[in-house]
Each structure stands twice: as C-alpha cells, then as structure tokens.
Amino acid sequence: MRAEGTPVENGQAAFRDALIAAGLLIPTGVDGLYGRSGVFEDVVDRFNDLITTWGGGDGADVMRFPPGVARHQFEQSGYLKSFPHLAGTVHAFKGDERAHQSLLRRLEEGEEWTDAQMATNVVLTPAACYPVYPTIAERGPLPADGALVDVYSYCFRHEPSLDPARMQLFRMREYVRAGTPEQVMAFRQSWVERGRALMESLALPVAVDLANDPFFGRAGRMLAVSQRDQGLKFELLIPIASVEQPTACLSFNYHQDHFGLLWDLRTPDGAVAHTACVGFGMERVALALFRHHGLDVKAWPAAVRAVLWG
C-alpha cells in the first residue's frame, strides 16, 4: 500500500489510478513507465496532426530519429554537465560463456547481475532536438534564411514519479530553428503566440510563464537563475494533477550560441549560429485533455472533437 503523501502527490496518484482504471494507461510496475491504450494513442496522433496543421506550412525539414543518440555525440553535447541525474545509457552483455553462466546463476539466486553489463555506443535520447544540431552542422554553413527542422522522438529522463505527467519514456515533437539571433528570436516569439492559440483551441486553461531547466547541483542552481534572468526559457502551463503546480506542456527555448559553439554551426558570414526550439510534450497534452474534458473521449465537447477529429 502506498504511503500517504502531500496533497499534490495524492492528486497525482489519484489521477494516475483513474487513468489506469479507465484502461488509458497500462501499468508496468515501474513508476513513470506505462503502456498506452488505442484511445490514448489516437488522442496523441490527432494532436500530432494538429501541430502539423499549425506549423507544417513553415517549410521545416522533417527528421525522425530513433530514441537513441550516438554516445560520442551525447558526450560532446554537454548534457552530463547539467543533467547527469536524468541521463540514461544503454548497456549490454559483452562477456564470454563463463561470464554468461555467472550471470545466469546470479539471476536465479536473485543477486545483482547488471555489473556484468558494459556501456554501448548508444545513449537514450534526452530531448528530441539533440540529434538535430550535429546533423545540420555536418552540412556546412547555414543558408541565408537559416534552418528549420521538424523532429519527433521518444525521449528518456530518469525521474520516476507517481505523477502520470512525469513519465520516464515519453514523446516530444519539436520545431528547431537555427540562424542569426534575430531569426531564432522571431521564431520563438511566433511560437509563444501560436502555441497559446493552439492550446486554447482545445478549450484548455493555459498560462505562459518564465521557467528554467532542472540543472544539477549547486552550479545548476546558479545556471537556473541565469536562465531566468536572461528570459531564455518559457513554458506553457496547464493544470493536470494539481492547480497549485501546473504542468509544462509546451516549452519555448532560446539556446543563444550554446549549440552553435558545440557543433561549430555557422551562418553564411561565418558567425556562430544561434538556436531555439519549441517543444510539445505529447503525453502531457493528452493527459491535460483527459483531465479537463473527461476520460471518455466520446463525451468531450463537440468543439474540441471537431478540432482534433474534424
């Protein structure tokens, strides 16, 4: 039996239990790791189509990557400097027959066996945009109008939670912009406005607020303050399991020249490119819809159904 938590934690657990009872989420025995029903997936797919309706006319280069990135690219990305607590690496058995027998014995006797695994050259994708930057950098200097990429991927972050909106494996759709500071800032501002209008078309209560990433440690707290002071990150918030602590469902991020310097991404005049992205938390938006319109999609408001299903 689960120990009694705070009111917010209790609300998160209650909503998760309701989603499971309705058959929308399928528990696996690990907090934050769920299967999804056909109905849940249909809502995600319809929302994905809606994103394309709002952003597909911008001419983005569509890229789809698996939920893993090359280890050498991950190491170069700097992710471990800021978010070591969230990263997930892929390990595999690389031993001989003797080591295999030892592994089987440990497994049968309930002993620890994972220390026989070794890291592979694959790391779980932490954010959908991470493979984009080295990909476009390898093409050489950006064109005069910069680059715009549409990317969609499963992502992993190690933060097990009773909150169904904080999954360990989840999907993220992003539009990523690279170019001059003026180009990427105009892109971000456009999507702050479009993102709000898009979500309001689904009759969801939204608020856009200044935010920061969950940087690690004491130095991370300083980075978070700096990120807020410079207005580098905004989030579109929707109450899902808690009104007091609404959930970030969209994020609007300006990276300045961070990724440009990391990957030697250049504008036509040789200057370091700046980047920005808008990210859509696909499961979170689906959960927001179920929270505010009910667990039976057939009973959702006709106007919302019309937006999603036509």
N, C-alpha and C positions, 0 to 999 in steps of 0.2 A: 504494500500500500504506500502511495506517495505521501511524504511528509508535507504538512501544511506549509505553504509558502506565503509570500507577500500577496496583497490583493492583485497586483499586476500579474504575478506568476500564476495565481489561481485562475485569473481570467484567461491567460494564455492556455493553460492546461485544459480548462473547460471548453474553449473553442476548439482546440485540437481534438478532444474527445468527441465533440459533436460532429466534427468533420469525419472522423473515423466511423462513428455510429451511422452516419449517412452514406457511408461507402465511398466518399470522395477521396479520402486519403487511406492508404493501406500501410499499417504499421509493420516495421521490420524488427523491432526490439532494440533499435538504436535511436536515441533522441536525434531528431533532425534528419533522419533518413527514411523517406516514405516512397511507397508506390503511389501512383495516381490512377484514378478510375477513368473510363472513357469520357464521362461527363466533364470531369476536371480538365482532361486534355483538350476537349472540344472548346472549352472556355479559353484556355491558353492559346489554342490555334486561332480562334476568332479574334482575340486581342492582338495576336501577332499580325494578322491580316489588317487590322485597324491601324497599327503602327505604319505598315506599308502604305496604306491609304493616305496617311498624313505626311509621310516622309519619302515615299517612293518616287515622287516627281522631281527630287533634287538631283537625280543622276548619280547616286552613290555606286561605287564599285562593290559588288556583293562578294563577300568572302565567308566561307563556312569552314571552321576548323574542328577537329576532334577535341574532346575535353582534356587534352594533354598538350603540354608545350615541351619543346626540346630543353633538356636540362641546362645546356650551355647558355641558351637564351634566357632562361629563368634566372640563372646565376648573374648574368650581365644586367638584368632588369633592375636590380637593387631591391627587389621585393623583400628579401630576407633582412635587409637593414631596417625596414619599417614594420613588417608584419610577420616575424618568424613564428608567432603563435597561431597564425591562420593557415600556414602553408601545408600542403600535403604532397608527399613524394611517393613514387611508385617503386616498390621493392619486389624482388623475385628471387627464387631459389637458384643458386649457381654452384651447388656442391656436387660431390661425387656420390657413388652408391652408398658408401659408408655414412656420409652425411645425411643421405636420404633416409637410411634406416634409423639413424639417431632422431631425425625429425619425426618420423612415424611413431617411434617409441614415446617421445615427449608428448606428442599429440594424444596418444592413447592413455597416457598416465596423467593427462591434464596439466602438464608442465608448460612453461614458456617455450615457444618454438620459433618466434619471429626473429630472434637474434641470429638465426641461420640465414636470414634473407639479406640480400645486398641491394643497394640502390641501383636502379636502372638509369637510362638516359632520358627518362620521361618523368615530368612533374605534372601534377594535376593543375589544370588551368585555374588561376585565381580570379581572373576577370577576363571577359570575352575579348577585350581590346588588346591584351598583351601580345598575341602573335602578330597583330597588325603592324606595329611600329617597325620591327626589323624587316617585315615583308616589303613595306613601301620604301624603306631606306635602301634596300638592295637594288631598287630600280633606278637609283641615282637621284639627282636634284628634282624637286617637285616641279610640276608645270606652273605657269604663272598664276593660275587660279587655285593652286594648292591641290589637296587630295581630300576626298570624302569616301569613307568606307562604311558599308552596312555589314555588321558581323553579329552572329548569333551562336551561342555555345552554352553547354552545361559548364558550370564552374564549381569549384570546391573551396570551402573555407572551414577550418576545424574550429567550430564553435557550437558543440552540441547543446541543445536547448529544448525546453518544453514548448517554447513559442513556435507554432507552426509556420510563422513568417520568418523564422531564422533557421532555414534548412542548411544542412552541410553540403548537399549537392542540389543545385538549383540552376535555372536558366536565366541568361542575361542577353538581351538584344541591345545592341549599341549602334549609334552613328558616331563615327570617329572623324574628326576634322584635323587636317594638318596644313599649315601655311604660315602667313605672316600673323603677328599678334592681332592686327585689325580684322583679318579674315576669320580667325578662330573665335575671337570675342563676339563678333557679329553672329556667328553660328550659334554660340552658346546662348546669347540673349534671345535669338529667334526661337530656340527650343525651350527656353524657360516659358515663353509665352505660349508656344504651340503645345507644350506638354500639359500646361494647366488647362487649356481649352480642350484638349483631347480627353483628359480625365474627367473634366466637368461634363463632357458629352455623355458620360456613363453614369451621370447623377451620383457622383461620389463627392463627399466633403473633402476638400483639399486645402492645403496651405503650403506655401513655398518659404523655406527658411534657410538661413546660413547654417552650414554644417562643417564637420571635419571628419577625416578618416580615423579609424581606431588604431592609431600608431602605438607601437610597443614601448614600454618603459618610460623612464624619466625624460630622456631626449625626445621620445614620442610626444610627451605632453607639451613640450616646447614647440614641436612641429605643428601640433594641433592648434595651438594658439596663433602661430604664424599663419597657418592656412586660413583661419577665420579672419584674422586681421586684414589679410590681403583679398578676402572675398573670393577664394579660389573654388569653393565648393558650395553648391546649393542643393537642397533636396526637396522633393515634393512629398509631403507627408499626408498619410491617411490613417485615421484610427482603425485598427484591425482588432487586436485583442485588448487594447487599452486606449481610452480617450486621453488619459494623462500622458501616455508615452506613445504617440502615433508612430507609425512605421514608415520608413523611407521606401517609397515605391519607384520613384524616378530620381536620378541624380544628374546634376549638370556640373561638369568638372573642367576647370582650366588648369592645365599642367605647366603652363609657361613653356620654358625651353627644356624641361626635365628630360622628356623622351627624345627630343631633338639632339641633345648633347650625348645621351646614352648611345644612340644608334647613328650618330652623325647624319641626321636627317636635315637636308638643306633646301632653302628656297633657291630660285633661279639665280639670284645675285650672290649666292654663296653664304648668306646669313643662316644661322641656326634656326630651323623651323620651330614654331610653337604648335602645340596640340591641345585639343579639347574633345570632350565626348559627352554624349547624353546616353544614359543607361536606363533600361527598363527592366525592373525585377518582375519576371513573368509570373512566377508563382505568387508573389506578393500581390500583384494586381488581381489575379484570380481570387485570392483569399479575401481581398478587400470587397470584391463583387459579391462573394458568398456572405460575407459579414453584413453588408448593408442591404442586400436585396434578397437574402434568404438562401437556404441550401437547396431549394427546388428551382432550377433554372426556368422551368415552365411557368412559374409564378412571378418571375421578375417583371418589373414594369415594362409595358409594351414599348415605350420609347427606347429603353436600354436594349431590349431584344432586337429592335429594329436597327440600332447602331451596330450591334455585333453580328446578327444573322441576316439582316436585310429584310 
